Amino acid sequence: MAKITYVEYGGKRHEIDVPNGLTVMEGARDNNIPGIEADCGGCCACSTCHVYVDDEWVDKLPEKDVMEEDMLDFAWEPDATRSRLTCQLTVTDQLDGLIVQMPKRQI
């Protein structure tokens, strides 16, 4: 299990314990965290689970695959370094302490 902090665009923080094996998106969905819409249900077919990963975590996460890179082109104001799709981040003990910030809106 990992404690993940989801930060809404306005700054409100939600610290959630997310079980290993779920995705960061599923942790948000299951806990009704606003700002992550996940319209495709986690299939990497949209960009509505886009977040900005805290600077400390950028190099600790697995690299983006080609499909995630392509979908991020459709995200609201993507950042080449910090943007990730939460449906592509599987929770493990190594993600304990992860901080993600929601964009102003999802597309």
Rosetta blueprint (number, residue, H / E / L):
1 M L
2 A E
3 K E
4 I E
5 T E
6 Y E
7 V E
8 E L
9 Y L
10 G L
11 G L
12 K L
13 R E
14 H E
15 E E
16 I E
17 D E
18 V E
19 P L
20 N L
21 G L
22 L L
23 T E
24 V H
25 M H
26 E H
27 G H
28 A H
29 R H
30 D H
31 N L
32 N L
33 I L
34 P L
35 G L
36 I L
37 E L
38 A L
39 D L
40 C L
41 G L
42 G L
43 C L
44 C L
45 A L
46 C L
47 S L
48 T L
49 C L
50 H E
51 V E
52 Y E
53 V E
54 D L
55 D H
56 E H
57 W H
58 V H
59 D H
60 K H
61 L L
62 P L
63 E L
64 K L
65 D L
66 V H
67 M H
68 E H
69 E H
70 D H
71 M H
72 L H
73 D L
74 F L
75 A L
76 W L
77 E L
78 P L
79 D L
80 A L
81 T L
82 R L
83 S E
84 R E
85 L E
86 T H
87 C H
88 Q H
89 L L
90 T E
91 V L
92 T L
93 D H
94 Q H
95 L H
96 D L
97 G L
98 L L
99 I E
100 V E
101 Q E
102 M L
103 P L
104 K L
105 R L
106 Q L
107 I L
